[in-house]
Each structure stands twice: as C-alpha cells, then as structure tokens.
C-alpha cells in the first residue's frame, strides 16, 4: 500500500484510495476487505452469514480478523505519521471501513472479543474517531465516524445483547441524556448510544423516558450532524409509542428558535424515515431494507419517497448522492436522474412543478426506462425528457453534463426533446427570483445552446437572454439557490471559510512537497512563456515542446493559485462571493490536478460546495460582516 | 468582422475540425510570426499593471492568457489580432472594473477585442462536430482548468 495516504504518485497506483485504488487493485491481486467495492460488499452482505470456525476451536477469532483490525489501526497510525491531522487520519480509516464492508467490521469486533471485551473494543474505536472528529472536522468526517458508531453499537445491541443489568442501563441512559443536553459534540455519539441501548431494552420508566426524550429533543439543535440522534428518536417511537414521543418532541420544539426548529424537524423526519425502513424490514422485505441500510445516501433518498412528512431530507440526500456518483467517477445517470427528480420533489412549494404523485410516477418510469439501456447516450436522452417540466438548476447541471459528454448527434436530439425550453425559461423568470445556481446553469446552458446551434431554439435563446438580463443583480433582493445561511452575519459561513482555508493550506503543503513552491512554479511558468514569445511561430518543434511543457506546468500552477485563493478566503473583503466562485472552479482544478490528489479534494468539496446551507442577501453585494 | 473571423478559422482549420493548428505542419502563420506585436502588447500591459502574470488557460498553442491584478483575464490569439477579455468566466456579483485602459492598450496594438456574443457564436468553418469562435481562436486543446 502506498504510504502517503491518498497523495500517491502518478506512477504508482493509489491502492489505498477507496475510489480508485479498489478498482485498480482488484485487477491485479486478490482484494482484501478494504479494497472490496461497495457493490460487491453489499452483495456479500445480503447473503446469510457464513459460519466460520477457527481451526483452533470455537470462540477464537478466525485468521485474518486480527489482521483486518490491525490494518485499520495501522492506517490510522500511518495517517498520523505522514503528517495528517487526527481528523484526516480518522476520515481515512472511516473511508476504508465505509468503502469495504461495514458489517464486516462489526463482525470483526464481535468475533475478536466477547461481551464487555467487544464493547470495550467498540468504544475504544468510537472514542478514537469521536476525538479525532470533534474539533473543526467537516461534516463528512463526523458523519462517517458517527455512521461507524451507529453500526457498531447497533450490532452490539442486536447481536451481543449486552449483559448490563437494567438498573445500570437506566442509570447510564439518564446520565447520558443529561450529557447529551449539555454537550456540543464531544462523545455525543457514545452518550446517545447509551440512551439508545436503554430505550431499545425498554429499561426506562415513564418519567425517565420523558426526561430522555426532552433531553434529546432539546439537544437536537446542537446535534444536527449526528446520525445517532434520529436513531434514538426511532427507538423512542418504537418503544414509547408514537404519540408520546411526538408530544414530547412538539413540546420541546416550542422552545426552540427558528433554526433549531428546522433542524429538529429534519431529525424528526429522518427518524420517521428510519422507522419506515425498519418496518419494511420487519414486514419481510429484507432485501430492499438491506440495500437501503448498506448505502446510507441511497437509503435516505429512496426512503424519503415513502414519507411525505420529510421534506427537508431530500435535498441533502440528493446532493450526497450526486456527489457520491461524481466521486466514484461513475456516469450513473440513472442515479443522477433519480436524485435530480427527487430534489424537485422537495423544492419550494411555490415552484410550478407537477404534484408529488406525478413526479413519483415519472421517477419510477425514468428509473425503469434507463435501467436497461445499453449506452450512456440513450440514458442521457431519457434524462432529457424531464427538462421541460422541471427546469431547475440540478436538472440543468445534469443536462450540462449530458451536453459535455454526449456526441453531437445526441446533443441535437436532446435539445429537440427540450423544445419547450423557452416556455420553461419564461416560467422560471416569472418566479421573480432566480437562484444563483439557476443563474450559473442558465449561463452554461446558453453556451450549450450556441454549441448545438439549432435554429429552432432561436426563440428559446432570446427568452433565456431576457431572463438572464432580468436576473442581473441589482438593488432588489436576490435569493441564492445555494442554500447557505448567514442568519446574523456570524453563523454558518465563517467556520466554513476557516475550515476551507485550513484544508487548502494542508493540500497546498502536500502539493508543494511534490511540485515545488508556488513561487517557483510562477517563475518557471513566466520563464517558459517568455521563452516561447521569442520563438518564431514557424519553429514548430520548439512550439510543440512548449505545448508539452505548458500542459505539465500550467494545471499545477492553476491548482496552486486556486488553493492559495481558498486559503486566503477569511482575509478577503467579499468572502461569500469568493466562496461561491471558488466552489464553481473546484471541479476543474480537481480534474487538472489528477486522481492522485482526489482524496485530498474530497474534504474540500464537501466544505466548499454549498449544498446544504442557505444564504439570503437583501440589497447590494458587500462584505458580510 | 464575422466574415474575417470565418476566414481565419478556415485558414487554420483546413480539416474543418477542431484540431490544433500546431499539429499541421502545412499551416502558415502569417500574422506576427516573431511574436513582436505580442511582446510589445505584453510590455505595455505590464507598464499599465505591474502585477500582470501569465494565465493558466490554454497550452500556448493558439493563444496566450494574461491575468491582470484584479483577476481580469485577457486572451491574445496567435492566429490573428483577436483578443478576448474575461470570457467564459462566472463573474462576481459585484461589478468588476473591466479595466477599460487595458482594453484600449490592446486595441492600440491592432487587436480587436471580440464581444461575448461573437465569441459564443457557432464557428461555421467547423463542420466535424461543433465549436464556438472562442474554441477556434483561443481555446486550449484540451481545456485546462482556470
């Protein structure tokens, strides 16, 4: 395995990368648990557990399990050794686990120890991950670590049946609830899990249950990123009864402010979704439940279809899904179409979209229609059918990818199918508030229309131009579609700016080790350009050499400049606009840098791509704070 | 102007496809063969803005990009005296000063600064696939990141 944890050289395949390394390694050697692809992992997980007996007797761990555990620990230690922060190292481990097979890790832990030993092992792992991710880590890392905790503790609850006596469980749960009500993030998952254990065993008395419910609900504003919280809600729903839990939740919600209420409602919606999946599993549909549970993103998105009362979940799940597809470099347009349409499901109530049932039907049709299609082009053509009724920026983004990737013939076909484009553009413009995402995508689409150059679209183009003109920023209020959130000029944005800056600095340092300093790159580029200016245009060999050299140097310089700009974000006068624009360029820079640094760009993507935040600005642009 | 652009495109893309003219040894580069005009333009821009630096879009085969201190990107074509200013970039919401002085400097050396509409127009000389005027006169092969 490469020792540089995702920053491997171009020459050597990055076998540690869960995205790229898995495919490469699987071709050349037998994959271990850590290189197994998620699809293979899910397939294996759906089989009944294979009885394995140690040659040395029952109760002893089979060969390989210690190795797997040791490998995870080595990965964590190696991350620290090469200079990664604990958060990055933990993220690395979480990646390995997530991209291999989560149940296997739990299985490993279970088989390595029994009873309290297993619990201690799990808790030690959870502590490490929680400590590593508690300070300043991006959501993805926290989510992965917490997801790991969920899995481990769920396994412990379901399989090991912890032998703690009820009074002890009760005491731990009540204490943990008190901790939950006060904690910011440290050890939150462990505390929640204690609550979970108690609730799942029906060990709490009435007033204790009320206290726990209130504590968790009260803390929900602070535990917004912890997947364990809705799981607790789910158990509360199951054990205490929906009415009691709902009443406690509502009474707690009355004391929250608007933002907390929103987050709490989201948690509540997630809890309900989880309950729905649990119920479907209990009803005997284990296969679908298993698939959903193995892939949390897909699980969230798919399960949301069944629950009308979880409107705030879908966009997050959709964006996760889209990012996941891009991260895996899969041209999975069925998933993209599913995600896009699902996002529409959860759009604003005032959007002129078909009703919920209609979209669900279309979704099913799209899924079925694209599943069996052999070529990417045909799948894309299927996607294009939905452009007209659903012109919002995710659709446009998907369409832009279509235009980029498809052949000219297919492009023409797509735009013929989108013949009602002008009407939709008018409808969009008549909404009176274009979102920034819409705006950017409309610009891109306008370019695409020029590329396609169909005369029939002349009218559409003129309407689009008019819509763009009307949407130019002015003194009136402008709502940005990237939902980010600056409630009072302090919340939300500054921490992300700081985090993005820190990540960019770290990535920049790694790149400097490989490529040299940015100053050196600037000077060598300048020398190269000035040298080429002295060459006659007819001197073809030198110019060909110059092109090769430029192809080598310039993307590196672009990446270094971009990283420097991101690192300087908190110091700039207009951080929000810079933030958005730099986020727009992230894909291009990541592509230019190449796959060896993709691992490093993932946290940046999650920090910079403003998929889960909301920002509304009224009045002319200017500094935020 | 449009016909002149199409003439230039027809000269440098005889295969009517978006292939780099540098790969075709039979193509003659009649305009500014020694980069003399380009060098003078760059010097004038540098005297206007000392923080002028090379851009990173393109691979120096059909155009050269220059970045001014305020981030405005100027693309100077090698094919003919055409220039583009800050094309194909999403601008910040705050109006960026597009440095009219820089544009006048460029034009004083005989360059024609093409408008966004002209750059986005479809290149009729390209019939294998499709391309914009921008792609033919300035675009990199393949496009590098910004």
Interface residues (C-beta under 8 A of the other chain):
Chain A: X408 X411 X440 X443 X446 X447 X450 X451 X452 X453 X473 X478 X522 X525 X526 X529 X532 X533 X534 X535 X536 X537 X538 X540 X543 X544 X546 X547 X550 X551 X554 X555 X557 X558 X559 X561 X562 X574 X577 X578 X581 X584 X585 X588 X589 X591 X592 X621 X622
Chain B: X20 X22 X25 X28 X29 X32 X33 X34 X35 X38 X39 X42 X53 X54 X56 X57 X58 X59 X60 X61 X64 X78 X88 X90 X92 X93 X94 X120 X121 X122 X129 X130 X131 X132 X144 X145 X146
